[in-house]
Amino acid sequence: VSQYPFPALENELLADHTTYRIGGPAEVMAFPRSREDLWAIGAWLKQNEKGYFVLGNGSNMLCSDEGYKGLVLCTRDLPNQLDFLEGDRVSCGAGLLNSRLLRGSAQKGIDGFSVLAGVPGNIGGAVFMNAGAGTGWIDDFLLEAEAVDLRGGARFIKKDELRFTYRQQHFLKDSELIFAVILQGTSADPQVAQSKLADGLKKRKAAQPIEMPSCGSVFRNPEGTSAWKCIESVGLRGKKVGGARFSEKHCNFIVNEGGATQADVLNLIGEAKRLVKEKLSLDLHEEVVVPRLRFL
Ligand SMILES: Cc1cc2nc3c(=O)[nH]c(=O)nc-3n(C[C@H](O)[C@H](O)[C@H](O)COP(=O)(O)OP(=O)(O)OC[C@H]3O[C@@H](n4cnc5c(N)ncnc54)[C@H](O)[C@@H]3O)c2cc1C
């Protein structure tokens, strides 16, 4: 749409951009390709006093069915280069899909990123969420990040300033986005790295309902236990509301069985939090992000 000083579409359905297949229209959806596009979006947001939120690959997002009267900044078309540097280091753009990082690196004989195997999303989303699995997080092998500020400017953030906790980052300003990163890999035999990757994906397929739309794990694991155990022990495995259900296969997943709304999923989330508090005296905290418009 030419009226915007950056690539954009109007009334784009978020259901088409999220793994949950839930979400109404975004008044404006921007698809920046460069730092300049990001700064143009920032200037436009201020000038038009519009709210916004950032959307990566939409793998961890539970969007509103009503949609958003504002701008959704989709990072899909940001640079997605995958460059191999000396010392088994890899430089990649925020728009690079985790799956391409893993496949491309394994082919080159670079290992070390396998905690991201089967984690949908792109590198920007993986850094923001400190994505990973039982044995580690992206934090473990992230050396440096470039953050672009929608208000103007960009900065390189070194390892000692990159602060993370479980599924959270604590170094970006509200107006900053992850634009590129450097990751530290380890050298490996390409055959071994590729078969390790295939094994990891096979294990996920066996354990998770990846054939259904979802956001992966809905809750973070509480200290000392697993969210799925809590959900199971309060009797919610398989519980359904509208089109949403606590998966029989992995009950920390709420799957969209067709036509689920944000309210259906929130209803199940609320019920799990209430019952787990009541019966186990534990607080469950969401890993899934419910986006809200914010202002620059
Ligand atoms: C089947 C399935 C399995 C999953 N398994 C796992 C798992 O094992 N481990 C795990 O950690 N997660 C898992 N997830 C959740 C999800 O894949 C991760 O959270 C992923 O890192 C999200 O990346 P994304 O690009 O999709 O980001 P989105 O979901 O689009 O966004 C997530 C958050 O990151 C922010 N964000 C996105 N890009 C940027 C950027 N460039 N700069 C600043 N902020 C940004 C968004 O504003 C939002 O707050 C799973 C999801 C599914 C559907």
The ligand as a Gaussian input file, in Angstrom:
#p B3LYP/6-31G(d) Opt

LIG

0 1
 C        4.699000     -26.472000      18.211000
 C        5.441000     -25.440000      19.027000
 C        6.491000     -25.845000      19.852000
 C        7.215000     -24.892000      20.600000
 N        8.247000     -25.329000      21.390000
 C        8.998000     -24.423000      22.062000
 C       10.140000     -24.827000      22.839000
 O       10.482000     -25.998000      22.920000
 N       10.848000     -23.879000      23.474000
 C       10.527000     -22.549000      23.400000
 O       11.235000     -21.720000      23.991000
 N        9.448000     -22.134000      22.707000
 C        8.675000     -23.031000      22.033000
 N        7.583000     -22.590000      21.301000
 C        7.187000     -21.179000      21.350000
 C        7.815000     -20.303000      20.215000
 O        8.237000     -21.126000      19.155000
 C        8.996000     -19.489000      20.732000
 O        8.611000     -18.629000      21.775000
 C        9.649000     -18.674000      19.614000
 O       10.940000     -18.250000      20.019000
 C        8.818000     -17.462000      19.184000
 O        9.433000     -16.891000      18.037000
 P        8.575000     -16.092000      16.960000
 O        9.498000     -15.590000      15.922000
 O        7.454000     -16.924000      16.495000
 O        8.063000     -14.871000      17.840000
 P        6.538000     -14.354000      18.151000
 O        5.759000     -15.486000      18.732000
 O        5.986000     -13.706000      16.953000
 O        6.824000     -13.277000      19.256000
 C        7.165000     -13.646000      20.586000
 C        7.594000     -12.394000      21.361000
 O        8.821000     -11.906000      20.835000
 C        8.710000     -10.549000      20.422000
 N        9.560000     -10.405000      19.235000
 C        9.538000     -11.170000      18.103000
 N       10.532000     -10.805000      17.261000
 C       11.200000      -9.783000      17.864000
 C       12.340000      -8.979000      17.505000
 N       13.005000      -9.135000      16.344000
 N       12.753000      -8.022000      18.379000
 C       12.100000      -7.834000      19.549000
 N       11.028000      -8.565000      19.939000
 C       10.578000      -9.532000      19.115000
 C        7.219000     -10.334000      20.160000
 O        6.845000      -8.982000      20.330000
 C        6.611000     -11.225000      21.251000
 O        6.588000     -10.540000      22.487000
 C        6.851000     -23.526000      20.547000
 C        5.786000     -23.120000      19.715000
 C        5.091000     -24.064000      18.952000
 C        3.970000     -23.599000      18.048000

